[in-house]
Amino acid sequence: MENTLFIRISGRVQGVGFRWCSYEQFDELGLKGKAENGRDGSVEVTVTGEEPALQKFVEWCHAGPKGARVNRVDVTEVKPAAAEAGGQAVRQDHEKSDN
């Protein structure tokens, strides 16, 4: 069963090819989605696919492409009815430590 996630990646993530590399990851993992620059300097990704591939993509988001410095990754599972209406539900926050 496919799921849809909304992911907001914060840090130094614009101007480093994060969106372009996200599309490469979509192709590599068999996912469908879109990646856009957020007004707050984040990158916002909506992605759909099977759970194992989604988890690999979320793991990749914590590092991103060369040149990115990810401080925070917020993941929200989009429920099927909410996805059609453009809404979101069930939030999971993941912070990356600089340790």
C-alpha positions as CSV (number, residue, x, y, z in Angstrom):
1,M,0.0,0.0,0.0
2,E,1.3,3.4,-0.9
3,N,1.5,6.2,1.6
4,T,2.1,10.0,1.1
5,L,4.4,12.1,3.2
6,F,4.9,15.8,3.5
7,I,8.4,16.6,4.5
8,R,9.9,20.0,5.5
9,I,13.7,20.1,5.5
10,S,15.3,23.1,7.3
11,G,18.9,24.3,7.4
12,R,21.1,25.3,4.5
13,V,19.0,23.4,2.0
14,Q,18.3,26.0,-0.7
15,G,20.8,26.7,-3.4
16,V,22.6,23.4,-2.9
17,G,20.6,21.2,-5.4
18,F,18.4,19.7,-2.7
19,R,15.3,19.7,-5.0
20,W,17.1,18.3,-8.0
21,C,18.7,15.6,-5.9
22,S,15.3,14.8,-4.4
23,Y,14.0,14.0,-7.9
24,E,17.0,11.7,-8.4
25,Q,16.1,9.9,-5.2
26,F,12.5,9.6,-6.3
27,D,13.6,7.8,-9.5
28,E,16.1,5.6,-7.7
29,L,13.6,4.6,-5.0
30,G,10.5,4.3,-7.2
31,L,8.7,7.2,-5.6
32,K,6.5,10.0,-7.0
33,G,6.5,13.5,-5.7
34,K,7.4,17.1,-5.9
35,A,10.0,19.3,-4.2
36,E,9.7,23.0,-3.8
37,N,11.5,25.8,-2.0
38,G,9.6,27.1,1.1
39,R,9.3,30.8,1.7
40,D,11.1,30.3,5.1
41,G,14.3,28.9,3.4
42,S,13.3,25.3,3.8
43,V,12.6,22.7,1.1
44,E,9.1,21.2,1.1
45,V,8.6,17.7,-0.4
46,T,5.4,15.8,-1.0
47,V,6.2,12.2,-1.8
48,T,4.2,9.0,-2.4
49,G,5.4,5.4,-2.4
50,E,5.8,2.2,-0.5
51,E,6.8,2.4,3.1
52,P,10.3,1.0,2.8
53,A,11.2,3.4,0.0
54,L,9.7,6.3,1.9
55,Q,11.8,5.5,5.0
56,K,14.9,5.4,2.8
57,F,14.0,8.8,1.4
58,V,13.4,10.3,4.8
59,E,16.8,9.0,5.9
60,W,18.4,10.6,2.9
61,C,16.7,13.9,3.7
62,H,18.6,14.0,7.0
63,A,21.9,14.4,5.1
64,G,20.7,15.7,1.7
65,P,23.1,16.4,-1.2
66,K,26.7,17.5,-0.9
67,G,26.8,21.1,0.3
68,A,23.5,20.9,2.3
69,R,23.5,21.3,6.1
70,V,20.3,19.8,7.4
71,N,19.2,21.1,10.9
72,R,15.7,19.6,11.0
73,V,13.4,17.3,9.1
74,D,9.7,17.4,9.8
75,V,7.6,14.5,8.5
76,T,3.8,14.5,8.3
77,E,1.9,11.5,7.0
78,V,-0.8,12.7,4.6
79,K,-4.0,10.6,5.0
80,P,-5.6,9.6,1.6
81,A,-8.7,11.8,1.9
82,A,-6.6,14.7,3.2
83,A,-4.1,14.2,0.4
84,E,-6.9,14.7,-2.2
85,A,-8.1,17.8,-0.3
86,G,-4.5,19.2,0.2
87,G,-4.6,18.7,4.0
88,Q,-2.2,16.9,6.3
89,A,-2.4,14.9,9.5
90,V,-0.3,12.7,11.9
91,R,2.9,14.7,12.4
92,Q,6.3,13.2,13.2
93,D,9.2,15.5,13.9
94,H,12.8,14.5,13.5
95,E,15.6,16.8,14.5
96,K,19.2,16.3,13.4
97,S,21.8,16.8,16.1
98,D,25.1,18.4,15.1
99,N,27.0,15.9,17.3
